[in-house]
Amino acid sequence: MNNPKQPETTDSGNSAIDDPTLPTASSEKDEGYQNRGAVGFEDANLALEHSLRSELAGKLHLDTTKLVITVTDEEISLSGAVENTEQKSGVASLAAVVGASRKIIDHLHITPSAR
């Protein structure tokens, strides 16, 4: 049987990291690259708010115009009206996922006619 050649590994066991043919952060191919953050946003917190609103609209089918979402480097504050406890917990859960290590401040209230 003809076995394809396996990539050689070094002591670390990770051939992709140790491959000298791959570009590195200091290689010529990376010169001129500048990380500009989220495209279309000057502030990472605004980009995160936009991402959270998109997730809420897509996954929970919420009209996010009824929500006030404030994102800082340390926390995400949620306020406004949702229709039921499932939406309330869903909003907080998605905020926790999208916000990574940020503290979630939940001031949402339940109003059955919020939709």
C-alpha positions in Angstrom: 0.0 0.0 0.0 1.2 3.5 -0.8 0.9 5.8 2.3 1.1 9.5 1.8 4.0 11.1 3.5 3.1 12.5 6.9 4.3 16.0 7.8 7.4 15.9 9.9 7.0 17.2 13.4 9.5 18.5 15.9 9.6 18.0 19.6 6.4 20.2 20.1 4.4 17.8 17.9 2.7 20.6 16.0 4.0 20.6 12.4 1.9 23.7 11.4 3.5 26.0 14.0 7.1 24.7 13.4 6.9 24.8 9.6 9.6 27.2 8.4 7.8 27.7 5.1 4.8 29.3 6.7 4.8 33.1 7.1 5.4 34.5 10.5 4.4 37.7 12.1 7.8 39.2 11.2 7.8 37.9 7.6 7.9 40.2 4.6 4.4 39.1 3.7 2.9 40.8 6.8 4.6 44.1 6.3 2.1 46.9 6.0 -0.7 44.9 7.7 -2.6 46.9 10.2 -5.3 45.5 12.4 -8.2 47.9 12.0 -10.6 46.0 14.3 -14.2 45.4 13.2 -14.9 46.7 9.8 -17.1 49.8 9.7 -16.7 50.5 13.4 -14.3 52.9 15.1 -14.9 51.4 18.5 -14.7 47.7 19.5 -17.6 48.2 22.0 -19.9 49.5 19.2 -18.9 46.5 17.1 -19.8 44.2 19.9 -23.1 45.9 20.4 -23.9 45.5 16.7 -22.9 41.8 16.9 -25.1 41.2 19.9 -28.1 43.0 18.2 -27.6 40.8 15.1 -27.5 37.6 17.2 -30.6 38.6 19.1 -32.5 39.4 16.0 -31.4 36.2 14.2 -31.6 33.7 17.0 -34.4 35.1 19.2 -36.3 37.0 16.5 -36.4 40.1 18.7 -37.0 43.7 17.6 -33.8 45.1 19.2 -35.0 48.6 18.8 -36.9 48.1 22.0 -33.7 47.2 23.9 -31.0 49.5 25.2 -27.7 47.8 25.1 -24.6 49.6 26.5 -21.2 47.9 26.0 -18.1 48.9 27.9 -14.8 47.2 28.3 -16.0 45.7 31.6 -19.7 45.1 31.2 -22.8 44.8 29.0 -25.9 46.6 30.3 -29.3 45.4 29.1 -32.6 47.3 29.6 -35.9 47.5 27.8 -38.9 45.3 27.3 -39.2 41.7 26.3 -42.3 39.5 26.0 -41.6 36.6 28.4 -39.1 35.0 30.7 -37.6 32.9 27.9 -36.7 36.0 25.9 -35.3 37.7 29.0 -33.0 34.7 29.8 -32.2 34.3 26.1 -31.0 37.9 25.8 -28.9 37.6 28.9 -27.4 34.3 27.8 -26.5 35.6 24.3 -25.0 38.7 25.8 -22.8 36.5 28.1 -21.6 34.5 25.1 -21.0 37.4 22.8 -19.5 39.6 25.6 -17.0 36.9 26.7 -15.7 37.9 30.1 -17.8 41.1 30.5 -20.2 41.3 33.4 -23.9 41.3 32.3 -26.2 43.9 34.0 -29.8 42.8 33.3 -32.4 45.5 33.8 -34.8 43.9 31.2 -38.5 43.8 32.2 -41.2 41.6 30.9 -44.1 43.3 29.0 -46.3 40.8 27.1 -47.0 43.3 24.4 -43.3 44.1 23.8 -43.4 42.8 20.3 
